[in-house]
Amino acid sequence: MIYLVILAIAIPFALQLKQALQRTKYLAAEQAKDSCTRIQRTSKLDPNHSLLESHKIMVSTVEQMLNAKNRTAAQLLNKLADRFSNQAELWRFHRMRNQAAHELDFYVSANDAKEARKVFKKTLQDLVKQK
C-alpha cells in the first residue's frame, strides 16, 4: 500500500521535473536577432505605439523561449530577472508601457520610445547563451 502512495506522488513529480528540464534555458541567437530587428522596425511608428509594439515583441519572444503561455509580462520577466543586466530600466519601461496602454492622456516621448527599444533589445540579448 505504501508503494502505491509513493508512486502516486513520485510519478507527477517526475513528469514535472522532466518538463522543467526540457525547457529552453537560453534564447536562440537567431531568434533574438530576429526579434531585435522587429523591435527596431517599430521606430517608424508614433512613440506610444512604438513602445507598445516593441514591448509586445520582447514579451512574446520571452514567452516562446520559456514555453509559458497564460502568464503576465511581469510574471515572465520576474522569472528571469536575475539574468537581466538592465533590470531597473526594463521595469521602468514596462511600467511606462502599462501607463501608455491604460491611461487616456499618457504621452511617450520619442526619446523614451527610442530608449525603450534599446532596453528591450538588450533584455533579449541577455537571454542568449554567452560563449
N, C-alpha and C positions, 0 to 999 in steps of 0.2 A: 504494500500500500504506500509506503513512504517513497518508493521508487517512482510511482505514478505522480506523486506530488512534486517530486524533484524534476521529473520530465516535463510536467505541466508548466513549471517555472522556467526551466532551462531552455526549452525549445523557443519560446517567443524572445527570450533574451538573446539567444544565439542568432536568431533571424535579424534582430535589430542591430546587433554587432556587425554582422555580415553586411548589412545595408550601409551602415556608417563607414565601414572600411572601403566600400566600393565608391563612395562619393569622391568626386574630384576635389582635391585639396588646393589645386592651383588652377589659374585661368590659363588656357592655351594662348600662347603669344600671338598667334594669328587671330584669334577671337578678340583679344584685347586691341590689336591694331585695327581691326575692322570696326569695332565699337568706337574707338577714338576717332576714326575717320568720320563716322556717322555723327559723333558729338560735334566735331569741328564744322560739319555742314550746317549745323543749327545756327551758326554765326550770321547767316543770311536772314534769319527771322528777327522779328522785333524782340527786344531784350526779355520781356516777360515770357513770351512763347519759347524763346531760346532756352531760358532757364528750365522751364517745364519739360521740354523735349529732351534736353541733354541729361537731366536727372532721370527721366524715364528710361533712356538708353542705358545709363550706368546701372540702374537698379535691375533692369531686365537682364543685363549681362551677368550680374552677380547671382540673380535668381537661377539662371541657367547653369551657372557653374556649380551651385550648391544643390541643384535639382530640388528646389524648395518652393513649391507653389503655395499659395494662400498664406503668405507671410507678408507683413507690412515692410515697407522700406526700412524703417527704423529697426525692426527685428533682424532683418538680413544684415544691415550694417553693424549692428551690435555684435552679431555672431562673429564677425571678422575684425572687429575694432582694433585689436592688438596688432594687426598687420598693416594698418594704415599709417603712413608717415605724416599725414596731414589731417589728423583727426579733428582738431579744432575748426579748421577751415571747412572740412567736409560737413560737420554738424551745422556750422553757420549757414552754409548754402542749402543744406537740407531744410532747415527752419525757414529760410528765405523762400524756398520753393513752396513750402506749405502756406506761407503768407500769400504768395502770388496766386496760388490755387484757390484759396478760401476767402481772402479779404478783397472786397469790392474795389477799393481805390488804391491798392498797393502797386507801387511802381518800382520796377527793377531798372537800374541804370545800365547803360551799355557797358560800362566798366565792370560792374558787378557780374553781368552775364558773361563777359569775357573771362573774368577771374574764376567764375563757377565752372566754365568749360575746362579751364586749365586744371582745377582741383579734381573734377570728375575724371579727367583723363589720367591724372597722377594716381588716383584711387585705383583705377583698373590696372595700371602698370605695377602697383604694389602687390597685386594678386598673381602676377606672373612669376613662376619659379625662377629665381635668380641662379645663374650658373656658377 
